[in-house]
Amino acid sequence: MKVYAYLIILIVATISGGGLIGFISGVAFIVFWEVTGSMGKPRRESQTLDEQYHQESYGEEPKTTIQKLEPCIDILCFYALKHEKHWTTEKVKFIKNLFTPFCKTTEDQAYLREKIKSKSRKPLEANINTWLEMKPTNDDIEIIYTKICLLTINTCLDMEQVQRDCLSVGTSLGLRYEYCENELFRLIKAREEYFNQEEEQDKYQDNQDSFQDTHTSELEKAAGILGIPPNSTRDQIQKAYRIKIKDFHPDRNINVTDAVKAMLEEQAHLINNARDVMLKYLT
C-alpha cells in the first residue's frame, strides 16, 4: 500500500512540476514523510519505555504517608535506643501512638511495626536531611523535637548528656537554640514534678496502708478481748463489756493478794480499753 502511494505521489509531482523538477520534488516529499513519520511514533514509544523504567527503578506505586515518614520514624527509633539498647513496651507504644494516625490501612500498620523492629537504619544525619528535604512545617519539627527530648530524658540518667543530645539535635533540625533550651528544661521540670507527685502519692498510700493495718490489728485485738466480732454493734459491745468486767470488779475480789489484785486491775484496764477502741472505730 505504501509503495502505490509513493508511486502516485511521484506521478502527480512529475506532471504538476514539469518533468525532472517535479520528480525531484516528489522524491523530496516522500523522504520528508518517511523521516518525520519514523521520528514520531517510535519517539513516543521510547518515552513510554523510559517512564516504565523510571517506575520500575523507583517504585511502581506512589509512597503512602507512613512510608514517606520513614526518616522521621528512624530518627525517633535512634533516640529510643541510644542510651537504652533494648525495646520496652512503653517505648514501642510511645512511637506507635505518634505515627498510628498516619496509617490508613492494615498494610500501613504492618509497615510501621516492621520499621520499629528494623535493625538496619540509615545514619541519623542522613535521616534528618531526608526529612528536612520534605519541607516539614515548623510545628511538625517542634513536635518531633519534643518527642526526642522525652525519649532521651526517660532513657538517660546523665542530665548533662541529655542536654548535649537534645540541644544538638534541635539545632540540626533548624530550631532556635533558645527554643530548644526552654523546651528541654520545661520537660525536665515537668518530669521532676511528676515524680515528686508520684512519691507523695506513694507516701500517702503507705501511710493509708499502715493506718489500715493498725486499724484492723487494733480493732481485731479489742474484739478478741471482749469475745465478739470486729463488726459488732454498739449494743453488742456494751453487753460484752458488762459481762467481761463484772468478774474483775473489786467488790467481787475482796480477799485476794496484792499480786492478784494487780493482775485483776490490769485485766480490767484491758477490757475497758477494748470497749473504748471498738466504740471509737464504730463511730
TAZI-V547183 format. One record per backbone hydrogen bond with DSSP energy under -1.0 kcal/mol. NH is the residue of the N-H (numbers start at 0). CO is the residue of the C=O. Records with the same first field share a line. If there is no record, write none. Layout:
NH: CO ; CO
This chain:
4: 0
5: 1
6: 2
7: 3
8: 4
9: 5
10: 6
11: 7
12: 8
13: 9
14: 10
15: 11
16: 12
17: 13
18: 13
22: 18
23: 19
24: 20
25: 21
26: 22
27: 23
28: 24
29: 25
30: 26
31: 27
32: 28
33: 29
34: 30
35: 31
36: 32
37: 33
38: 34
43: 39
44: 40
45: 41
46: 42
47: 43
48: 44
49: 45
50: 46
51: 47
52: 48
53: 49
54: 50
55: 51
56: 52
57: 53
58: 54
67: 63
68: 64
69: 66
72: 68
73: 69
74: 70
75: 71
76: 72
77: 73
78: 74
79: 75
80: 76
91: 87
92: 88
93: 89
94: 90
95: 91
96: 92
98: 94
99: 95
101: 98
102: 99
108: 104
109: 105
110: 106
111: 107
112: 108
113: 109
114: 110
115: 111
116: 112
117: 113
126: 122
127: 123
128: 124
129: 125
130: 126
131: 127
132: 128
133: 130
134: 131
140: 136
141: 137
142: 138
143: 139
144: 140
145: 141
146: 142
147: 143
148: 144
149: 145
150: 146
151: 147
152: 148
153: 149
155: 151
161: 157
162: 158
163: 159
164: 160
165: 161
166: 162
167: 163
168: 164
169: 165
170: 166
171: 167
172: 168
173: 170
174: 169
179: 175
180: 176
181: 177
182: 178
183: 179
184: 180
185: 181
186: 182
187: 183
188: 184
189: 185
190: 186
191: 187
192: 188
193: 189
194: 190
195: 191
196: 192
197: 193
198: 194
199: 195
200: 196
201: 197
202: 198
203: 199
204: 200
205: 201
206: 202
207: 203
208: 204
209: 205
210: 206
211: 207
212: 208
213: 209
214: 210
215: 211
216: 212
217: 213
218: 214
219: 215
220: 216
221: 217
222: 218
223: 219
224: 220
225: 221
226: 222
227: 222
231: 228
236: 232
237: 233
238: 234
239: 235
240: 236
241: 237
242: 238
243: 239
244: 240
245: 241
247: 244
248: 245
251: 248
252: 249
255: 253
260: 256
261: 257
262: 258
263: 259
264: 260
265: 261
266: 262
267: 263
268: 264
269: 265
270: 266
271: 267
272: 268
273: 269
274: 270
275: 271
276: 272
277: 273
278: 274
279: 275
280: 276
281: 277
282: 278
